[in-house]
Amino acid sequence: MQRYEQLLQLIQSCRRDFERFYQKQNRRAGIRLRKRMQELRRLAKEIRDEIQQLRRTFPPKPKRRWYQRSTGATDSGAGMEIG
């Protein structure tokens, strides 16, 4: 959850510059906002890479065959013959 907190903090830190740029048309706020958006992009890429690495360490799921049907009560009738 540390990554989530980092992401949230970075987004919240942009609020004032969003308001200044879009409501007051402050050019410097736009520059700061673009810089923070670049930081957000970098952080998102780091998180995506980290997720991909962690997924590779998970044990593989058993593959499900097409002929194995679920035994759930919400069966839609798929695979039933019409006669």
Secondary structure, DSSP 8 states (H G I E B T S, - for coil): -HHHHHHHHHHHTTHHHHHHHHHH--HHHHHHHHHHHHHHHHHHHHHHHHHHHHHHHS-------TT-----TT---TT----
